[in-house]
Amino acid sequence: MKKIKPGLIGRVSTKVTEMNTARKYNSGRVDVYATPAMIALMEQAATKAVADYLPADKATVGTNVEVKHLVATPLGMEVTAEAELVEVDGRRLGFEVRVEDEVEEIGAGRHERFIIELDKFHQRAEKKSN
């Protein structure tokens, strides 16, 4: 297994469509890229940064997001999120995240994820429903 260390980068992109607007997420009455969608894209980028470094029985889960959504992006534009791993503290991973559209940076901040063992994680979650 490759070692997870600072400097790893993940990037993902998407188009702004009616499905990821503030109106669709009920987070505003405008047809621009939604903040919840931006945060999800940031999480996807962070997950991608370390995915190839985790064995099949492990994954990461998001535990903290501190971001600013700086400017609006209209329908039809592409947005790209980049997450750079900047801190590794045992199972805790700290990322600097940013999102840009075709014109400018639209969001930035920090995101934290924890490495989990999938079986144990699912067992704990299942106990809540019993």
C-alpha positions in Angstrom: 0.0 0.0 0.0 1.2 3.5 -0.9 1.7 5.9 1.9 -0.8 8.7 2.4 1.2 11.9 2.8 0.8 15.7 2.3 0.9 16.9 -1.3 -1.7 14.5 -2.8 -4.1 16.3 -5.0 -7.6 15.3 -6.3 -9.6 17.1 -9.0 -13.1 16.7 -10.2 -15.3 18.7 -12.5 -19.0 19.1 -13.3 -21.3 21.3 -15.3 -23.8 23.6 -13.6 -27.2 22.2 -14.5 -30.7 22.6 -13.1 -30.0 19.6 -10.8 -27.2 21.4 -8.8 -28.6 24.9 -8.5 -29.6 26.7 -5.3 -33.2 26.5 -6.4 -33.0 22.7 -6.7 -31.3 22.3 -3.3 -33.8 24.7 -1.7 -30.9 26.8 -0.5 -32.0 29.9 -2.5 -34.4 31.0 -5.2 -31.8 31.5 -7.9 -30.6 29.3 -10.7 -26.9 29.4 -10.0 -24.5 26.7 -8.6 -25.5 25.8 -5.1 -23.3 26.0 -2.1 -24.3 22.4 -1.0 -23.3 21.2 -4.5 -20.0 23.0 -4.2 -19.2 21.4 -0.9 -20.1 18.0 -2.3 -17.7 18.6 -5.2 -15.0 19.6 -2.7 -15.6 16.3 -0.8 -15.4 14.3 -4.0 -12.0 15.9 -4.8 -10.7 15.1 -1.4 -11.9 11.5 -1.6 -10.3 11.2 -5.0 -6.9 12.5 -3.7 -6.5 9.5 -1.4 -8.6 6.8 -3.0 -5.7 4.9 -4.6 -3.9 4.9 -1.3 -6.5 3.1 0.7 -7.0 -0.7 0.9 -10.4 -2.1 -0.2 -11.6 -2.4 3.5 -11.0 1.3 4.3 -12.5 4.6 3.1 -12.7 8.1 4.3 -15.7 10.1 5.7 -16.1 13.8 5.9 -16.1 15.3 9.4 -15.6 19.0 9.0 -16.0 21.6 6.3 -15.1 25.3 6.6 -15.5 27.0 3.3 -16.6 30.3 1.7 -18.7 30.5 -1.5 -17.3 33.6 -3.0 -19.2 34.3 -6.3 -22.1 32.9 -8.3 -21.7 30.6 -11.3 -24.6 30.4 -13.9 -26.1 27.4 -15.7 -23.9 25.8 -18.3 -20.5 26.7 -16.9 -18.1 24.0 -15.8 -16.8 24.1 -12.2 -13.7 22.2 -11.0 -12.8 21.4 -7.4 -9.3 20.7 -6.2 -8.3 19.3 -2.9 -4.8 19.1 -1.6 -3.9 17.0 1.3 -2.0 19.3 3.7 -2.1 17.4 7.0 -2.0 13.8 8.1 -2.5 13.1 11.8 -3.1 9.4 12.3 -6.4 8.7 10.7 -7.3 12.4 10.4 -6.7 14.0 7.0 -6.7 17.8 6.4 -7.3 19.3 3.0 -7.1 22.8 1.5 -10.0 22.9 -1.0 -10.9 25.3 -3.8 -13.4 25.5 -6.6 -13.2 27.6 -9.8 -15.5 28.1 -12.7 -14.4 28.9 -16.2 -13.7 32.5 -15.1 -12.5 32.7 -11.5 -12.2 31.1 -8.1 -15.7 30.6 -6.6 -15.0 28.9 -3.3 -12.2 27.9 -1.0 -11.5 26.6 2.5 -10.6 23.6 4.5 -12.0 20.1 4.7 -11.3 17.3 7.2 -11.8 13.5 6.6 -11.1 10.4 8.7 -10.0 7.1 7.5 -12.5 4.4 8.6 -12.7 0.6 8.5 -15.8 0.0 6.4 -17.1 -3.1 8.3 -16.8 -1.4 11.7 -18.3 1.8 10.4 -21.4 0.1 9.0 -21.8 -2.0 12.1 -21.9 1.1 14.3 -24.3 2.8 12.0 -26.6 -0.2 11.9 -26.8 -0.3 15.7 -28.7 3.0 15.6 -31.6 1.5 13.7 -32.0 -1.5 16.1 
